[in-house]
């Protein structure tokens, strides 16, 4: 039986989560339906645009994403400190861009006189909105509901468009984060939709690669996309906010992994594996296996054995799921 979401997401344990949402109907989310010949390719951009919009409004950063024919992947980083630092006015402005405001909040915003009970009611609402604006379930809901309405309107039908539950995996440490990001970024390569990672459309890796090319041509331009969580280098004292890897190391790692997957070299490991694997102390054979089977081999919580056990203890689990797989592949 699936665990309740509160048993899978614990921000005290990790801020990183891999989420997958799938379509329920035979009709495609995106791409070309070979039965009818109708193209739904434009819907991929709907999802990417919506993710970027929500990343500006929520205290949630996008680490990686890929949009395929009937599902999409996104790896999220929850920034609770940023949400805690918002003023009440900032919370109202962000929520208003997503939903209509109750009359009492409109009056508060217009600086009308309120009774003590009304002020307390407004304060309670704002606290609830602040929590929701760094809540993964609300982030996914705010992606899926508008997309479902648009798709149903375009298809001239009603009813459920997405599966009732999106899938969630907690990424407990650097090894799990790196493996899951590579898994997501290489999804189109694994599916045969692209020859190389930088050619895979509607993915974070293609966007990062293109931005790097632009930055190389124009020295005044940032090397990393503004709406994606940046790579800030290997862990060190006074670590800035961002992904704990060097961008160039990660791009080389994904390129090397993509070539190995594309050429079906499961039994042959090139000797020139990227140095990030050495820093993370991951066996190259295990790395290639994980980046092809991450979603199917790990359920819920993913990390090294000791981080997995600590997370399960904090969440009150009676047993430790994934322990054998994590011990074999990540430890």
C-alpha positions in Angstrom: 0.0 0.0 0.0 1.4 3.5 -0.9 2.6 5.5 2.1 0.9 8.8 2.9 2.8 11.8 1.6 3.7 13.0 5.0 5.6 9.7 5.5 7.7 10.3 2.4 8.5 14.0 2.7 10.4 15.3 5.7 12.2 18.7 5.1 14.2 18.1 8.3 15.7 15.0 6.6 16.4 16.4 3.1 15.3 19.3 0.9 15.7 17.3 -2.4 12.8 15.4 -4.0 12.3 13.6 -7.3 8.7 13.8 -8.5 7.0 12.1 -11.4 3.5 12.8 -12.7 1.9 10.5 -15.3 -1.1 10.9 -17.7 -4.0 8.4 -17.2 -5.7 8.6 -20.6 -4.6 6.9 -23.8 -4.2 10.3 -25.4 -0.7 11.6 -25.2 0.5 14.3 -22.8 3.0 15.4 -25.5 4.6 14.1 -28.7 2.9 12.4 -31.6 0.0 10.0 -31.3 0.8 7.3 -33.9 -2.9 6.1 -34.0 -4.5 9.4 -34.9 -1.4 11.2 -36.3 -2.2 14.2 -34.1 0.7 16.1 -32.5 0.7 17.2 -28.9 4.2 18.4 -28.9 3.3 21.9 -27.9 2.1 20.7 -24.5 5.7 20.1 -23.4 6.3 23.8 -23.4 3.1 24.3 -21.3 4.7 22.3 -18.5 8.1 23.9 -18.8 6.6 27.4 -18.7 4.4 26.5 -15.7 7.4 25.1 -13.8 9.4 28.2 -14.3 6.5 30.4 -13.3 6.0 28.5 -10.1 9.7 28.5 -9.3 9.5 32.3 -9.2 6.5 32.2 -6.8 7.3 29.2 -4.5 10.3 28.8 -2.2 11.1 25.8 -4.3 14.0 25.5 -6.8 14.2 23.3 -9.9 17.3 21.1 -10.0 16.4 19.0 -13.1 13.4 18.2 -15.3 12.5 16.3 -18.4 9.1 16.2 -20.2 8.3 13.0 -22.2 5.3 11.8 -24.1 3.0 10.7 -21.2 4.8 11.9 -18.1 7.3 14.3 -16.7 10.1 14.3 -14.1 11.2 17.1 -11.9 13.8 17.3 -9.1 12.9 20.0 -6.5 14.8 21.7 -3.8 12.7 23.2 -0.9 14.1 26.4 0.6 12.3 26.8 3.9 14.6 29.7 5.0 13.5 31.8 2.0 9.8 31.2 2.7 10.4 32.1 6.4 12.0 35.4 5.3 9.1 36.7 3.2 7.0 39.6 4.5 3.3 39.3 4.8 2.9 41.5 1.8 5.2 39.2 -0.2 3.1 36.2 0.7 -0.1 37.9 -0.4 1.4 39.0 -3.7 2.7 35.5 -4.5 -0.6 33.8 -3.5 -2.6 36.4 -5.5 -0.7 35.4 -8.7 -2.0 31.9 -8.2 -5.5 32.3 -6.6 -8.1 34.9 -6.0 -7.8 36.6 -2.6 -10.6 36.3 0.0 -12.5 39.6 0.7 -11.0 39.9 4.2 -7.4 39.7 2.7 -8.3 42.2 0.0 -9.5 44.6 2.8 -6.2 44.0 4.8 -4.2 44.6 1.6 -6.1 47.9 1.1 -5.2 48.9 4.7 -8.9 49.1 5.7 -9.7 49.0 9.5 -10.1 45.4 10.7 -11.3 44.1 14.0 -9.0 42.0 16.2 -10.7 38.8 15.2 -10.4 39.7 11.5 -6.7 40.5 11.9 -6.2 37.1 13.6 -8.1 35.4 10.7 -5.8 37.1 8.2 -2.7 36.1 10.1 -3.9 32.5 10.2 -4.5 32.6 6.4 -1.1 34.1 5.7 0.7 31.4 7.8 -1.2 28.7 5.9 -0.2 30.3 2.5 3.4 30.6 3.6 3.5 26.9 4.4 1.8 26.0 1.1 4.3 28.2 -0.9 7.1 25.8 0.1 5.0 22.6 0.0 5.8 20.1 -2.8 2.3 18.8 -3.0 1.0 22.3 -3.6 3.7 22.9 -6.2 2.8 19.8 -8.1 -0.9 20.6 -7.8 -0.3 24.1 -9.3 1.5 22.5 -12.2 -1.0 19.7 -12.9 -4.4 21.4 -12.5 -4.0 24.2 -15.1 -2.4 21.8 -17.6 -5.3 19.3 -17.1 -7.8 22.1 -17.8 -5.9 23.3 -20.9 -5.6 19.7 -22.3 -9.2 18.9 -21.6 -10.4 22.1 -23.3 -8.2 21.3 -26.3 -9.4 17.7 -26.5 -13.0 18.7 -26.0 -13.6 16.4 -23.0 -13.8 16.3 -19.2 -12.5 14.0 -16.5 -9.3 13.0 -14.9 -6.1 13.8 -16.9 -3.3 12.9 -14.4 -2.9 9.9 -12.1 -4.3 10.7 -8.7 -0.9 10.5 -6.9 2.3 11.9 -8.2 5.4 9.7 -7.4 7.9 11.1 -4.9 11.4 10.0 -3.9 13.4 11.7 -1.2 17.1 12.1 -2.2 19.0 11.9 1.1 22.6 12.7 0.1 24.8 13.7 -2.7 25.1 10.3 -4.3 21.3 9.9 -4.6 21.0 13.5 -5.9 23.6 13.1 -8.6 22.3 9.7 -9.7 18.7 10.9 -9.9 19.6 14.1 -11.7 21.5 12.1 -14.3 18.6 9.6 -14.6 16.1 12.5 -15.2 18.4 14.4 -17.6 19.1 11.2 -19.7 15.4 10.1 -19.9 15.0 11.1 -23.6 18.4 9.4 -24.5 17.2 6.2 -22.8 13.9 6.4 -24.6 15.6 6.8 -27.9 14.2 10.4 -28.4 17.7 12.0 -28.6 21.2 11.1 -29.6 22.9 13.1 -26.9 21.9 14.9 -23.7 22.3 18.4 -25.2 20.0 17.4 -28.1 17.2 16.2 -25.8 14.5 18.9 -25.9 12.5 20.0 -22.8 15.2 18.9 -20.4 17.3 20.9 -17.8 20.5 19.4 -19.2 19.8 20.8 -22.7 19.0 24.2 -21.2 22.1 24.2 -19.1 24.3 23.2 -22.1 22.7 25.9 -24.3 23.2 28.6 -21.6 26.9 27.6 -21.3 27.3 28.0 -25.0 25.7 31.5 -24.9 27.9 32.5 -22.0 31.0 31.4 -23.9 30.1 33.6 -26.8 29.1 36.5 -24.6 31.3 37.0 -21.6 28.8 39.3 -19.9 26.1 36.5 -19.7 25.6 34.2 -16.8 26.8 30.6 -17.4 23.7 29.0 -15.7 20.0 29.5 -16.3 18.4 31.9 -13.8 15.3 29.7 -13.1 17.3 26.5 -12.4 19.2 25.9 -9.1 22.8 26.6 -9.9 25.8 24.4 -9.5 28.1 25.9 -6.9 31.0 23.5 -6.7 32.1 20.8 -4.3 31.1 21.1 -0.6 33.3 23.5 1.4 33.1 25.9 4.3 30.6 28.7 3.8 28.9 26.8 1.0 26.5 29.0 -1.0 23.0 27.8 -1.9 23.1 25.5 -4.9 23.9 22.0 -6.1 27.1 20.5 -4.5 28.9 19.8 -7.8 30.9 21.7 -10.4 28.8 22.3 -13.5 31.5 21.2 -15.9 32.0 18.0 -13.9 28.3 17.2 -14.0 28.0 17.9 -17.8 31.0 15.6 -18.4 29.4 13.0 -16.2 26.1 13.1 -18.0 27.8 13.0 -21.4 29.9 10.0 -20.4 26.9 8.2 -18.9 24.7 9.0 -22.0 27.3 7.6 -24.3 27.5 4.4 -22.3 23.7 4.0 -22.2 23.3 4.8 -25.9 25.9 2.3 -27.0 24.6 -0.4 -24.7 27.9 -1.0 -22.9 26.7 -2.5 -19.8 29.6 -4.9 -19.5 32.2 -2.4 -20.6 33.2 0.6 -18.5 35.4 3.2 -20.2 38.6 4.0 -18.3 38.1 7.8 -18.5 35.1 8.1 -16.2 34.6 11.7 -14.8 36.3 12.6 -11.5 32.9 13.3 -9.8 32.4 9.5 -9.5 35.7 9.3 -7.6 34.7 12.1 -5.2 31.3 10.4 -4.6 33.0 7.0 -4.3 30.5 5.3 -6.7 31.5 2.3 -8.7 31.1 3.1 -12.4 29.1 -0.1 -13.1 26.7 0.7 -10.3 26.4 4.3 -11.6 25.4 3.2 -15.1 22.9 0.7 -13.6 21.3 3.4 -11.3 21.1 6.0 -14.1 19.0 3.5 -16.1 16.9 2.0 -13.3 16.7 4.7 -10.6 12.9 5.0 -10.5 12.2 1.2 -10.6 15.0 0.1 -8.1 14.4 2.7 -5.4 11.1 3.5 -3.7 10.4 6.5 -1.5 13.7 7.2 0.3 17.1 7.0 -1.5 20.6 7.4 0.0 23.6 5.7 1.6 22.7 3.1 4.2 23.4 5.3 7.2 21.5 8.3 5.8 18.6 6.0 4.9 18.5 4.4 8.4 18.6 7.9 10.0 15.7 9.2 7.8 13.6 6.1 8.5 14.1 6.5 12.2 13.2 10.2 12.1 10.0 9.4 10.1 9.0 6.6 12.5 9.3 3.7 10.0 9.3 0.2 11.6 11.5 -1.1 8.8 14.1 0.3 6.4 12.9 0.1 2.8 15.5 0.1 -0.1 18.2 -0.9 2.4 19.7 -3.8 0.3 19.6 -1.8 -3.0 21.2 1.3 -1.3 23.9 -0.8 0.3 24.7 -2.5 -3.0 24.6 0.6 -5.2 25.3 3.6 -3.1 27.5 2.5 -0.2 
